[in-house]
Amino acid sequence: MGRRSHKQELHKKKVEISQTIYLPRSWDYYERFKQPYFYPFEFSQIEIKQSELGDIKINATLWDTAIVMSKFFELEIGRDGLKGKRIIELGSGVGLLGVVLSLLGADIIITEQKSMHGILEYNVKKNCKDLSKTKVQELWWGDNILDFKPPFDMIVGSDLIYEDHCIDLLLKSLMDLSSFHPKPKSKYSDIIDQLDENGNIPENLLENLKINNDNEEEEENDEEEEEEVEEEEKEEKEDLDEEDRDDLEEDNKKENIYDSNFQYNKEIKKKYKNKKIKEDDEELKGEDYLVSSSLLEPNPDTVIYLGYEHREMNAESIFMNKVNKYFHVETITTKHLNPGFSGVDIRILKMKKIKQQPPQEEKDKEENK
Ligand SMILES: C[S@@+](CC[C@H](N)C(=O)[O-])C[C@H]1O[C@@H](n2cnc3c(N)ncnc32)[C@H](O)[C@@H]1O
Protein backbone atom coordinates (compact mmCIF):
# COMPACT_ATOMS: atom_id res chain seq x y z
CA MET A 1 0.00 0.00 0.00
CA GLY A 2 2.82 2.30 1.10
CA ARG A 3 4.87 1.41 -2.00
CA ARG A 4 1.92 2.08 -4.31
CA SER A 5 1.25 5.48 -2.85
CA HIS A 6 4.95 6.33 -3.23
CA LYS A 7 4.73 5.36 -6.92
CA GLN A 8 1.58 7.41 -7.28
CA GLU A 9 3.43 10.36 -5.77
CA LEU A 10 6.27 9.99 -8.29
CA HIS A 11 3.78 9.74 -11.12
CA LYS A 12 1.96 12.84 -9.87
CA LYS A 13 5.22 14.76 -9.79
CA LYS A 14 6.05 13.68 -13.34
CA VAL A 15 2.63 14.74 -14.60
CA GLU A 16 2.98 18.14 -12.93
CA ILE A 17 6.46 18.84 -14.26
CA SER A 18 5.91 17.59 -17.78
CA GLN A 19 3.02 19.98 -18.44
CA THR A 20 4.17 22.48 -21.01
CA ILE A 21 2.69 25.94 -20.78
CA TYR A 22 2.99 28.09 -23.86
CA LEU A 23 2.95 31.80 -23.23
CA PRO A 24 0.19 33.77 -24.96
CA ARG A 25 2.69 36.34 -26.35
CA SER A 26 -0.02 37.89 -28.46
CA TRP A 27 0.08 41.64 -28.85
CA ASP A 28 -3.38 41.45 -30.38
CA TYR A 29 -5.20 42.63 -27.29
CA TYR A 30 -8.68 41.94 -28.74
CA GLU A 31 -7.81 38.26 -29.18
CA ARG A 32 -6.19 38.12 -25.79
CA PHE A 33 -9.07 39.69 -23.94
CA LYS A 34 -11.77 37.49 -25.44
CA GLN A 35 -10.84 34.30 -23.61
CA PRO A 36 -10.15 33.49 -20.00
CA TYR A 37 -6.65 32.09 -19.44
CA PHE A 38 -6.33 28.50 -18.20
CA TYR A 39 -3.23 27.72 -16.13
CA PRO A 40 -2.65 23.99 -15.47
CA PHE A 41 -2.16 23.51 -11.75
CA GLU A 42 -1.62 20.12 -10.15
CA PHE A 43 -4.46 17.86 -11.42
CA SER A 44 -6.75 20.71 -12.24
CA GLN A 45 -6.57 24.20 -13.74
CA ILE A 46 -6.89 27.77 -12.65
CA GLU A 47 -9.25 29.89 -14.75
CA ILE A 48 -8.32 33.56 -14.96
CA LYS A 49 -10.91 35.89 -16.41
CA GLN A 50 -9.41 38.78 -18.35
CA SER A 51 -10.85 42.18 -19.32
CA GLU A 52 -14.36 43.08 -18.26
CA LEU A 53 -16.60 44.27 -21.10
CA GLY A 54 -13.78 43.86 -23.61
CA ASP A 55 -12.11 47.16 -22.74
CA ILE A 56 -8.43 47.49 -23.50
CA LYS A 57 -6.36 48.11 -20.42
CA ILE A 58 -2.79 47.12 -19.75
CA ASN A 59 -3.81 45.76 -16.35
CA ALA A 60 -6.87 43.84 -17.52
CA THR A 61 -4.91 41.07 -19.20
CA LEU A 62 -2.55 38.47 -17.87
CA TRP A 63 1.12 39.07 -18.69
CA ASP A 64 3.62 36.35 -19.53
CA THR A 65 5.86 37.17 -16.57
CA ALA A 66 3.05 36.24 -14.14
CA ILE A 67 2.77 32.81 -15.78
CA VAL A 68 6.54 32.22 -15.61
CA MET A 69 6.74 33.41 -11.99
CA SER A 70 3.85 31.15 -11.02
CA LYS A 71 5.77 28.21 -12.46
CA PHE A 72 8.93 29.35 -10.64
CA PHE A 73 7.16 29.35 -7.26
CA GLU A 74 5.50 26.01 -7.99
CA LEU A 75 8.69 24.22 -9.06
CA GLU A 76 11.61 26.00 -7.39
CA ILE A 77 10.24 27.34 -4.12
CA GLY A 78 7.41 24.82 -3.67
CA ARG A 79 4.87 24.38 -0.92
CA ASP A 80 7.52 23.89 1.77
CA GLY A 81 8.91 27.34 1.10
CA LEU A 82 5.51 29.00 1.06
CA LYS A 83 3.19 27.37 3.56
CA GLY A 84 2.17 29.88 6.21
CA LYS A 85 4.45 32.56 4.78
CA ARG A 86 3.13 36.11 4.91
CA ILE A 87 3.32 37.55 1.38
CA ILE A 88 2.24 40.77 -0.32
CA GLU A 89 1.90 41.11 -4.10
CA LEU A 90 2.15 44.50 -5.83
CA GLY A 91 0.33 45.33 -9.09
CA SER A 92 -1.41 41.94 -9.34
CA GLY A 93 -3.44 42.76 -12.47
CA VAL A 94 -5.93 39.93 -12.97
CA GLY A 95 -4.29 37.94 -10.17
CA LEU A 96 -2.79 34.66 -11.45
CA LEU A 97 0.43 34.86 -9.40
CA GLY A 98 -1.42 35.72 -6.17
CA VAL A 99 -3.88 32.89 -6.75
CA VAL A 100 -1.06 30.34 -7.31
CA LEU A 101 0.76 31.49 -4.15
CA SER A 102 -2.47 31.25 -2.17
CA LEU A 103 -3.07 27.68 -3.46
CA LEU A 104 0.51 26.80 -2.48
CA GLY A 105 -0.37 27.67 1.12
CA ALA A 106 0.71 31.30 1.53
CA ASP A 107 -1.08 33.89 3.60
CA ILE A 108 -1.29 36.65 0.98
CA ILE A 109 -2.42 40.23 0.41
CA ILE A 110 -2.99 40.82 -3.30
CA THR A 111 -2.81 44.53 -4.13
CA GLU A 112 -3.88 46.63 -7.12
CA GLN A 113 -5.46 49.94 -8.04
CA LYS A 114 -9.11 50.10 -6.99
CA SER A 115 -10.40 50.15 -10.59
CA MET A 116 -9.14 46.58 -11.07
CA HIS A 117 -10.70 45.10 -7.95
CA GLY A 118 -13.87 43.79 -9.69
CA ILE A 119 -12.08 41.37 -11.99
CA LEU A 120 -9.37 40.59 -9.42
CA GLU A 121 -11.82 39.69 -6.68
CA TYR A 122 -13.78 37.56 -9.16
CA ASN A 123 -10.63 35.53 -10.01
CA VAL A 124 -9.61 35.19 -6.37
CA LYS A 125 -13.07 33.95 -5.27
CA LYS A 126 -13.31 31.56 -8.21
CA ASN A 127 -9.95 29.88 -7.62
CA CYS A 128 -8.71 30.28 -4.03
CA LYS A 129 -9.66 27.76 -1.38
CA ASP A 130 -8.87 29.71 1.79
CA LEU A 131 -10.31 33.21 1.46
CA SER A 132 -9.52 34.00 5.09
CA LYS A 133 -5.83 33.97 4.08
CA THR A 134 -6.20 35.65 0.68
CA LYS A 135 -7.11 39.35 0.73
CA VAL A 136 -7.47 41.88 -2.08
CA GLN A 137 -6.51 45.43 -1.06
CA GLU A 138 -5.79 48.74 -2.75
CA LEU A 139 -2.19 49.92 -2.92
CA TRP A 140 -0.84 52.81 -4.95
CA TRP A 141 2.94 52.58 -5.07
CA GLY A 142 4.61 55.21 -2.94
CA ASP A 143 1.64 55.51 -0.56
CA ASN A 144 1.79 54.82 3.15
CA ILE A 145 1.98 51.06 3.71
CA LEU A 146 1.49 50.85 7.49
CA ASP A 147 -2.11 49.58 7.05
CA PHE A 148 -0.62 46.41 5.52
CA LYS A 149 1.16 45.75 8.80
CA PRO A 150 4.68 44.70 7.75
CA PRO A 151 6.82 42.57 8.33
CA PHE A 152 6.41 40.20 5.38
CA ASP A 153 8.32 37.03 4.55
CA MET A 154 8.05 37.84 0.86
CA ILE A 155 7.12 40.66 -1.47
CA VAL A 156 6.35 39.67 -5.06
CA GLY A 157 5.55 41.49 -8.27
CA SER A 158 5.41 40.57 -11.95
CA ASP A 159 5.90 42.87 -14.92
CA LEU A 160 5.92 46.11 -12.96
CA ILE A 161 8.99 47.72 -14.57
CA TYR A 162 7.60 49.42 -17.66
CA GLU A 163 6.83 53.06 -16.92
CA ASP A 164 9.73 55.44 -16.30
CA HIS A 165 7.87 57.76 -13.91
CA CYS A 166 6.73 54.85 -11.69
CA ILE A 167 10.20 53.46 -10.93
CA ASP A 168 10.86 55.64 -7.85
CA LEU A 169 7.37 54.94 -6.50
CA LEU A 170 7.86 51.22 -6.93
CA LEU A 171 11.29 51.30 -5.25
CA LYS A 172 9.86 53.33 -2.38
CA SER A 173 7.07 50.79 -1.78
CA LEU A 174 9.56 47.92 -1.91
CA MET A 175 11.79 49.67 0.63
CA ASP A 176 8.90 50.59 2.95
CA LEU A 177 7.46 47.09 2.87
CA SER A 178 10.83 45.45 3.61
CA SER A 179 11.68 47.65 6.62
CA PHE A 180 10.98 47.92 10.31
CA HIS A 181 8.83 50.91 11.16
CA PRO A 182 9.47 52.62 14.47
CA LYS A 183 6.37 53.09 16.62
CA PRO A 184 5.24 56.73 16.68
CA LYS A 185 6.75 58.12 19.90
CA SER A 186 4.83 60.17 22.43
CA LYS A 187 6.51 62.60 24.82
CA TYR A 188 6.45 59.90 27.52
CA SER A 189 7.38 56.79 25.43
CA ASP A 190 10.98 56.74 26.72
CA ILE A 191 9.79 56.90 30.34
CA ILE A 192 7.11 54.22 29.80
CA ASP A 193 9.74 51.91 28.23
CA GLN A 194 11.83 52.15 31.44
CA LEU A 195 9.13 51.48 34.05
CA ASP A 196 9.77 48.39 36.21
CA GLU A 197 7.38 45.40 36.22
CA ASN A 198 5.15 47.06 38.86
CA GLY A 199 4.87 50.24 36.78
CA ASN A 200 7.14 52.26 39.13
CA ILE A 201 9.73 54.77 37.94
CA PRO A 202 13.27 53.48 38.77
CA GLU A 203 15.34 55.62 41.19
CA ASN A 204 18.03 56.73 38.66
CA LEU A 205 15.38 57.76 36.10
CA LEU A 206 13.57 59.78 38.76
CA GLU A 207 16.85 61.61 39.52
CA ASN A 208 17.36 62.34 35.77
CA LEU A 209 13.84 63.64 35.40
CA LYS A 210 14.45 65.99 38.34
CA ILE A 211 17.63 67.36 36.68
CA ASN A 212 15.82 67.84 33.35
CA ASN A 213 12.99 69.58 35.14
CA ASP A 214 15.48 72.02 36.80
CA ASN A 215 16.96 72.73 33.33
CA GLU A 216 13.50 73.41 31.91
CA GLU A 217 12.83 75.89 34.75
CA GLU A 218 16.15 77.63 33.96
CA GLU A 219 15.17 77.87 30.29
CA GLU A 220 11.82 79.39 31.26
CA ASN A 221 13.66 82.03 33.36
CA ASP A 222 15.94 82.86 30.37
CA GLU A 223 12.89 83.37 28.16
CA GLU A 224 11.36 85.76 30.70
CA GLU A 225 14.61 87.81 30.78
CA GLU A 226 14.65 88.05 26.96
CA GLU A 227 11.08 89.34 26.94
CA GLU A 228 12.02 92.03 29.50
CA VAL A 229 14.95 93.23 27.31
CA GLU A 230 12.67 93.46 24.25
CA GLU A 231 10.14 95.50 26.23
CA GLU A 232 12.89 97.93 27.36
CA GLU A 233 14.14 98.38 23.77
CA LYS A 234 10.60 99.12 22.62
CA GLU A 235 10.19 101.79 25.28
CA GLU A 236 13.57 103.35 24.37
CA LYS A 237 12.50 103.54 20.72
CA GLU A 238 9.28 105.33 21.66
CA ASP A 239 11.33 107.95 23.56
CA LEU A 240 13.46 108.80 20.46
CA ASP A 241 12.82 112.10 18.71
CA GLU A 242 11.64 112.27 15.09
CA GLU A 243 15.15 112.55 13.56
CA ASP A 244 16.66 109.64 15.47
CA ARG A 245 13.67 107.51 14.55
CA ASP A 246 14.17 108.25 10.84
CA ASP A 247 17.86 107.29 11.05
CA LEU A 248 17.04 104.06 12.79
CA GLU A 249 14.42 103.15 10.21
CA GLU A 250 16.87 103.87 7.38
CA ASP A 251 19.43 101.54 9.00
CA ASN A 252 16.81 98.82 9.42
CA LYS A 253 15.75 99.15 5.78
CA LYS A 254 19.35 98.69 4.59
CA GLU A 255 19.71 95.69 6.81
CA ASN A 256 16.50 94.15 5.42
CA ILE A 257 17.57 94.77 1.82
CA TYR A 258 20.89 93.16 2.56
CA ASP A 259 19.13 90.24 4.23
CA SER A 260 16.67 89.65 1.39
CA ASN A 261 19.44 90.00 -1.20
CA PHE A 262 21.47 87.47 0.65
CA GLN A 263 18.45 85.16 0.87
CA TYR A 264 17.71 85.68 -2.83
CA ASN A 265 21.27 84.89 -3.87
CA LYS A 266 21.20 81.78 -1.76
CA GLU A 267 17.97 80.57 -3.42
CA ILE A 268 19.34 81.26 -6.90
CA LYS A 269 22.55 79.41 -6.13
CA LYS A 270 20.54 76.47 -4.76
CA LYS A 271 18.26 76.38 -7.81
CA TYR A 272 21.22 76.65 -10.17
CA LYS A 273 23.05 73.90 -8.35
CA ASN A 274 20.00 71.58 -8.48
CA LYS A 275 19.46 72.33 -12.15
CA LYS A 276 23.05 71.53 -12.91
CA ILE A 277 22.90 68.26 -11.03
CA LYS A 278 19.73 67.30 -12.93
CA GLU A 279 21.35 68.13 -16.25
CA ASP A 280 24.51 66.24 -15.36
CA ASP A 281 22.73 63.25 -13.95
CA GLU A 282 19.05 62.70 -14.80
CA GLU A 283 18.99 59.78 -12.42
CA LEU A 284 19.10 61.99 -9.33
CA LYS A 285 15.65 63.43 -9.99
CA GLY A 286 13.58 61.35 -7.60
CA GLU A 287 16.37 60.59 -5.16
CA ASP A 288 15.11 62.92 -2.39
CA TYR A 289 11.85 61.04 -2.42
CA LEU A 290 13.59 57.76 -1.67
CA VAL A 291 15.96 58.92 1.07
CA SER A 292 13.61 58.59 4.05
CA SER A 293 12.53 55.09 2.97
CA SER A 294 16.13 54.03 2.37
CA LEU A 295 17.09 55.02 5.94
CA LEU A 296 14.47 52.78 7.59
CA GLU A 297 16.01 49.72 9.26
CA PRO A 298 15.84 46.80 6.77
CA ASN A 299 14.01 43.66 7.82
CA PRO A 300 16.56 40.87 7.13
CA ASP A 301 13.78 38.26 6.85
CA THR A 302 11.97 39.89 3.92
CA VAL A 303 12.82 38.56 0.45
CA ILE A 304 11.54 40.29 -2.68
CA TYR A 305 10.93 38.46 -5.96
CA LEU A 306 10.39 40.83 -8.86
CA GLY A 307 9.89 39.34 -12.34
CA TYR A 308 10.30 41.25 -15.59
CA GLU A 309 10.72 40.57 -19.27
CA HIS A 310 14.12 41.68 -20.51
CA ARG A 311 13.24 43.81 -23.53
CA GLU A 312 15.64 46.75 -23.13
CA MET A 313 12.98 49.31 -22.34
CA ASN A 314 13.99 52.67 -20.88
CA ALA A 315 12.21 51.88 -17.59
CA GLU A 316 14.30 48.71 -17.24
CA SER A 317 17.61 50.59 -17.46
CA ILE A 318 16.38 53.31 -15.06
CA PHE A 319 15.36 50.59 -12.60
CA MET A 320 18.64 48.67 -12.97
CA ASN A 321 20.70 51.84 -12.46
CA LYS A 322 18.98 52.51 -9.13
CA VAL A 323 18.10 49.17 -7.63
CA ASN A 324 21.65 48.17 -6.60
CA LYS A 325 21.93 51.28 -4.47
CA TYR A 326 19.11 50.14 -2.18
CA PHE A 327 19.02 46.32 -2.52
CA HIS A 328 21.28 43.27 -2.76
CA VAL A 329 20.18 41.77 -6.06
CA GLU A 330 20.57 38.28 -7.50
CA THR A 331 19.21 37.57 -11.00
CA ILE A 332 17.47 34.26 -11.68
CA THR A 333 16.91 33.17 -15.28
CA THR A 334 13.84 31.09 -16.06
CA LYS A 335 14.07 29.54 -19.54
CA HIS A 336 14.82 26.10 -18.09
CA LEU A 337 11.56 26.00 -16.13
CA ASN A 338 9.35 24.91 -19.01
CA PRO A 339 9.94 24.16 -22.71
CA GLY A 340 7.25 26.69 -23.63
CA PHE A 341 9.20 29.52 -22.01
CA SER A 342 12.33 29.15 -24.13
CA GLY A 343 11.47 31.91 -26.60
CA VAL A 344 11.41 34.71 -24.03
CA ASP A 345 13.90 36.18 -21.62
CA ILE A 346 11.97 36.53 -18.38
CA ARG A 347 14.17 37.16 -15.35
CA ILE A 348 13.39 37.19 -11.65
CA LEU A 349 15.28 39.49 -9.32
CA LYS A 350 15.72 38.12 -5.81
CA MET A 351 16.29 41.15 -3.60
CA LYS A 352 17.00 42.14 0.00
CA LYS A 353 17.09 45.68 1.31
CA ILE A 354 20.53 47.11 2.13
CA LYS A 355 21.19 48.95 5.38
CA GLN A 356 21.93 52.59 4.51
CA GLN A 357 24.26 54.81 6.52
CA PRO A 358 22.56 57.96 7.80
CA PRO A 359 24.25 61.02 6.18
CA GLN A 360 26.08 62.06 9.41
CA GLU A 361 27.62 58.62 9.92
CA GLU A 362 28.77 58.58 6.31
CA LYS A 363 30.37 61.98 6.77
CA ASP A 364 32.16 60.85 9.96
CA LYS A 365 33.42 57.77 8.12
CA GLU A 366 34.82 59.97 5.33
CA GLU A 367 36.57 62.20 7.86
CA ASN A 368 38.15 59.24 9.71
CA LYS A 369 39.64 57.84 6.50
C1 LIG B 1 1.86 45.07 -16.88
S1 LIG B 1 0.69 44.95 -15.60
C2 LIG B 1 1.15 43.45 -14.80
C3 LIG B 1 -0.02 42.81 -14.12
C4 LIG B 1 0.27 41.46 -13.48
N1 LIG B 1 1.23 41.55 -12.43
C5 LIG B 1 0.71 40.47 -14.53
O1 LIG B 1 1.95 40.21 -14.62
O2 LIG B 1 -0.12 39.95 -15.24
C6 LIG B 1 1.25 46.17 -14.39
C7 LIG B 1 0.32 46.34 -13.21
O3 LIG B 1 0.85 47.31 -12.32
C8 LIG B 1 -0.20 48.15 -11.85
N2 LIG B 1 0.37 49.50 -11.57
C9 LIG B 1 1.06 50.30 -12.40
N3 LIG B 1 1.41 51.45 -11.80
C10 LIG B 1 0.93 51.37 -10.53
C11 LIG B 1 0.97 52.25 -9.40
N4 LIG B 1 1.60 53.41 -9.46
N5 LIG B 1 0.38 51.86 -8.26
C12 LIG B 1 -0.24 50.64 -8.20
N6 LIG B 1 -0.32 49.77 -9.23
C13 LIG B 1 0.25 50.13 -10.38
C14 LIG B 1 -1.19 48.20 -12.99
O4 LIG B 1 -2.51 48.48 -12.53
C15 LIG B 1 -1.05 46.82 -13.61
O5 LIG B 1 -2.00 45.93 -13.11
The ligand as a MOL file (V3000), in Angstrom:
LIG
                    3D

  0  0  0     0  0            999 V3000
M  V30 BEGIN CTAB
M  V30 COUNTS 27 29 0 0 0
M  V30 BEGIN ATOM
M  V30 1 C 1.8570 45.0650 -16.8760 0
M  V30 2 S 0.6890 44.9530 -15.5970 0 CHG=1
M  V30 3 C 1.1520 43.4470 -14.7960 0
M  V30 4 C -0.0150 42.8080 -14.1220 0
M  V30 5 C 0.2680 41.4560 -13.4750 0
M  V30 6 N 1.2330 41.5460 -12.4300 0
M  V30 7 C 0.7140 40.4660 -14.5290 0
M  V30 8 O 1.9460 40.2100 -14.6170 0
M  V30 9 O -0.1200 39.9460 -15.2390 0 CHG=-1
M  V30 10 C 1.2490 46.1730 -14.3930 0
M  V30 11 C 0.3210 46.3390 -13.2050 0
M  V30 12 O 0.8500 47.3100 -12.3170 0
M  V30 13 C -0.2010 48.1530 -11.8490 0
M  V30 14 N 0.3650 49.5000 -11.5650 0
M  V30 15 C 1.0620 50.2960 -12.3980 0
M  V30 16 N 1.4140 51.4490 -11.8030 0
M  V30 17 C 0.9260 51.3740 -10.5340 0
M  V30 18 C 0.9730 52.2480 -9.4000 0
M  V30 19 N 1.5960 53.4130 -9.4620 0
M  V30 20 N 0.3840 51.8550 -8.2600 0
M  V30 21 C -0.2440 50.6420 -8.1970 0
M  V30 22 N -0.3190 49.7670 -9.2290 0
M  V30 23 C 0.2460 50.1290 -10.3800 0
M  V30 24 C -1.1930 48.2000 -12.9940 0
M  V30 25 O -2.5140 48.4800 -12.5320 0
M  V30 26 C -1.0540 46.8230 -13.6110 0
M  V30 27 O -2.0010 45.9280 -13.1080 0
M  V30 END ATOM
M  V30 BEGIN BOND
M  V30 1 1 1 2
M  V30 2 1 2 3
M  V30 3 1 2 10
M  V30 4 1 3 4
M  V30 5 1 4 5
M  V30 6 1 5 6
M  V30 7 1 5 7
M  V30 8 2 7 8
M  V30 9 1 7 9
M  V30 10 1 10 11
M  V30 11 1 11 12
M  V30 12 1 11 26
M  V30 13 1 12 13
M  V30 14 1 13 14
M  V30 15 1 13 24
M  V30 16 1 14 15
M  V30 17 1 14 23
M  V30 18 2 15 16
M  V30 19 1 16 17
M  V30 20 1 17 18
M  V30 21 2 17 23
M  V30 22 1 18 19
M  V30 23 2 18 20
M  V30 24 1 20 21
M  V30 25 2 21 22
M  V30 26 1 22 23
M  V30 27 1 24 25
M  V30 28 1 24 26
M  V30 29 1 26 27
M  V30 END BOND
M  V30 END CTAB
M  END
